[in-house]
Amino acid sequence: MPLINYIESDGTTHSVQVEIGSTVMQGAIENGIEGIVAECGGNCTCATCHCYIDDAWFERLREQEEMEKDMLVFAHDTRPTSRLSCQIQVTEELDGLVVHVPPSQY
C-alpha cells in the first residue's frame, strides 16, 4: 500500500498507508487526520477536504476535472497547488505523496 504523508498546519506529520483505489480523503478520515473534514463524504460537493499538494508532487497528479475546479472556489485560502482530497485516487505511483492540511479547516 502506498504511503501518504499528511502534514498538519502546525507541522505534525502523519505517514499512513492507504489502499490503492481509495482516495487521499478516505485515507485521512480512516486514520484520524485532523483538518480533512469531508462533510459530503467524498461527493465533491462541499470543499471541506481541501488540501495543498506538495510542489514536488503536484504535477504527478491527474488533471482536475471541472467539478473539482468549481468546488475549489468555495474553499478558503486556495493556492496553485490546492486540490480536493476526495478527487485524488491513490495509485502505486503516489507512494510518498505529501499532502498539507490548510489551517482554515481545524
PEKA-V499862 format. One record per residue. RES is the residue in three letters. SS is DSSP state (H for helix, E for strand, L for the rest). D_LAST is the distance of its C-alpha to the last C-alpha in Angstrom with 1 decimal. Layout:
BEGIN
{{RES	SS	D_LAST} {RES	SS	D_LAST}}
END
This chain:
BEGIN
{{MET	L	27.6} {PRO	E	25.7} {LEU	E	23.2} {ILE	E	19.8} {ASN	E	17.9} {TYR	E	14.1} {ILE	E	12.9} {GLU	L	9.5} {SER	L	9.1} {ASP	L	10.9} {GLY	L	13.6} {THR	L	13.4} {THR	E	15.2} {HIS	E	15.8} {SER	E	19.0} {VAL	E	19.8} {GLN	E	22.7} {VAL	E	22.2} {GLU	L	25.1} {ILE	L	27.0} {GLY	L	26.7} {SER	L	23.2} {THR	E	20.3} {VAL	H	17.6} {MET	H	15.1} {GLN	H	17.4} {GLY	H	17.4} {ALA	H	13.6} {ILE	H	13.7} {GLU	H	17.0} {ASN	L	15.9} {GLY	L	12.7} {ILE	L	10.5} {GLU	L	6.8} {GLY	L	4.9} {ILE	L	8.3} {VAL	L	8.4} {ALA	L	12.0} {GLU	L	13.0} {CYS	L	16.5} {GLY	L	17.2} {GLY	L	18.0} {ASN	L	20.4} {CYS	L	19.2} {THR	L	18.9} {CYS	L	15.3} {ALA	L	13.6} {THR	L	10.2} {CYS	L	11.2} {HIS	E	11.6} {CYS	E	12.1} {TYR	E	14.5} {ILE	E	17.6} {ASP	L	19.4} {ASP	H	22.4} {ALA	H	24.9} {TRP	H	23.7} {PHE	H	23.1} {GLU	L	26.8} {ARG	L	27.3} {LEU	L	25.2} {ARG	L	27.1} {GLU	L	27.0} {GLN	L	24.6} {GLU	L	26.3} {GLU	H	26.5} {MET	H	24.2} {GLU	H	21.3} {LYS	H	22.3} {ASP	H	22.5} {MET	H	19.0} {LEU	H	17.4} {VAL	L	18.8} {PHE	L	16.1} {ALA	L	13.2} {HIS	L	11.9} {ASP	L	13.3} {THR	L	15.3} {ARG	L	17.6} {PRO	L	20.9} {THR	L	19.3} {SER	E	16.6} {ARG	E	17.0} {LEU	E	15.8} {SER	H	15.6} {CYS	H	17.5} {GLN	H	20.4} {ILE	L	20.9} {GLN	E	23.4} {VAL	L	23.8} {THR	L	27.3} {GLU	H	29.3} {GLU	H	29.1} {LEU	H	25.3} {ASP	L	25.9} {GLY	L	24.0} {LEU	L	21.5} {VAL	E	18.7} {VAL	E	15.3} {HIS	E	12.7} {VAL	L	9.0} {PRO	L	8.1} {PRO	H	6.0} {SER	H	5.8} {GLN	H	3.8} {TYR	L	0.0}}
END
